[in-house]
Amino acid sequence: MLRKRLAHLPTALAASGIMLVLAGIVGAIAAGMTGALGAAFGVVLTTATYVASSFIIAWVDDRRRDLLLVAGLTTYVLKLIVLVAILITFAGWSGIVPMALGIVAEVFAWTCSQAWWTWHAKILYVDDPVDGPPVGGRPSS
């Protein structure tokens, strides 16, 4: 059942791969090898946190749907804590700016790829009947 909930991952990971290559090239042009490594590390780090949160949210959705909001918000907060902690840890490194820009670029790439996937996904839905009875089942007077 997790496969259905994680159907967006191939599209998002393809976009992440493209972003990894682009970030490495731009980082190398802008700041040499350190810039390439920093930008690539930012993309990989962000991708890893997105994949982890996707699996956690899919698992909670499958097992305990009532805890979905809590799981989503918790993974979001933990993701931010991890990213900020890593940025603080590498604060003196000359590749920190390319790394931060790689994070921003990957957030954009992942978000756009997920939006594209959602737009093109065949998600079933049911229209409400126009003249049918209201939700309570009894017509109103």
C-alpha positions in Angstrom: 0.0 0.0 0.0 3.0 2.3 0.5 3.7 2.2 -3.3 0.5 4.1 -4.0 1.4 6.7 -1.5 4.9 7.1 -2.8 4.0 7.3 -6.5 5.4 10.8 -6.7 9.0 9.7 -5.8 10.3 8.7 -9.3 9.3 12.1 -10.7 10.8 14.0 -7.7 14.0 11.9 -7.7 14.5 12.5 -11.4 14.1 16.2 -10.9 16.6 15.9 -8.0 19.1 14.1 -10.2 18.9 16.9 -12.7 19.2 19.5 -10.0 22.3 17.7 -8.6 24.1 17.9 -11.9 23.1 21.5 -12.5 24.0 22.6 -8.9 27.4 20.9 -9.3 28.1 22.6 -12.6 27.0 26.1 -11.3 28.8 25.6 -8.0 32.0 24.6 -9.9 31.8 27.7 -12.2 31.0 30.0 -9.3 33.4 28.7 -6.6 35.5 25.9 -8.0 35.6 22.4 -6.5 34.4 23.6 -3.1 31.4 25.3 -4.6 30.6 22.1 -6.6 30.8 20.0 -3.5 28.8 22.4 -1.4 26.0 22.8 -3.9 25.9 19.0 -4.5 25.8 18.3 -0.7 22.9 20.8 -0.3 20.9 19.0 -3.0 21.6 15.5 -1.6 20.9 16.6 1.9 17.6 18.2 1.0 16.6 15.2 -1.2 17.4 12.8 1.7 15.2 14.7 4.1 12.3 14.8 1.6 12.5 11.1 0.9 12.6 10.3 4.6 9.6 12.5 5.3 7.8 11.0 2.4 8.3 7.5 3.8 7.3 8.5 7.3 4.2 10.3 6.2 3.2 7.4 3.9 3.7 4.9 6.7 1.6 6.9 9.1 -1.1 7.4 6.5 -1.2 3.7 6.0 -1.2 2.8 9.7 -2.7 5.6 11.7 -4.4 8.2 9.5 -5.6 10.1 12.6 -1.9 11.0 13.4 -1.1 12.2 9.9 -1.1 16.0 10.8 1.1 15.3 13.8 3.5 13.2 11.7 3.7 15.7 8.9 4.4 18.7 11.2 6.9 16.7 13.2 8.8 15.6 10.2 8.8 19.2 8.9 10.2 20.5 12.2 12.8 17.8 12.4 13.8 18.4 8.8 14.4 22.1 9.5 16.3 21.3 12.7 18.6 18.9 10.8 19.2 21.4 7.9 19.9 24.3 10.3 22.2 22.2 12.5 24.2 21.1 9.4 24.4 24.7 8.2 25.7 25.8 11.6 28.1 22.9 11.8 29.7 23.9 8.5 29.5 27.7 9.1 33.2 28.2 8.6 33.5 26.2 5.4 34.0 28.1 2.2 31.3 25.9 0.5 28.5 27.0 2.9 27.0 29.5 0.5 26.8 27.1 -2.4 25.4 24.5 0.0 22.7 26.8 1.1 21.9 27.7 -2.5 21.8 24.0 -3.4 19.3 23.5 -0.6 17.1 26.4 -1.9 17.4 25.1 -5.5 16.4 21.6 -4.5 13.4 22.8 -2.5 12.3 24.5 -5.7 13.0 21.5 -7.9 11.3 19.0 -5.6 8.2 21.3 -5.1 7.8 21.9 -8.8 8.2 18.2 -9.7 5.6 17.2 -7.1 3.3 19.9 -8.4 3.8 18.6 -11.9 3.2 15.0 -10.8 0.0 16.0 -9.0 -1.3 17.9 -12.0 -0.7 14.9 -14.3 -1.7 12.1 -11.8 -4.9 10.3 -12.4 -6.4 10.7 -9.0 -10.0 9.4 -8.8 -12.7 11.6 -7.3 -16.4 11.8 -7.2 -18.5 14.8 -8.0 -21.3 15.8 -5.6 -24.7 15.2 -7.1 -26.3 18.5 -8.1 -29.9 17.8 -7.1 -29.3 15.0 -4.7 -30.3 15.0 -1.0 -28.1 16.8 1.5 -25.5 15.0 3.6 -28.1 14.0 6.3 -30.0 12.0 3.7 -33.3 13.9 4.3 -34.4 16.7 2.0 -34.6 20.1 3.6 -38.0 21.8 4.0 
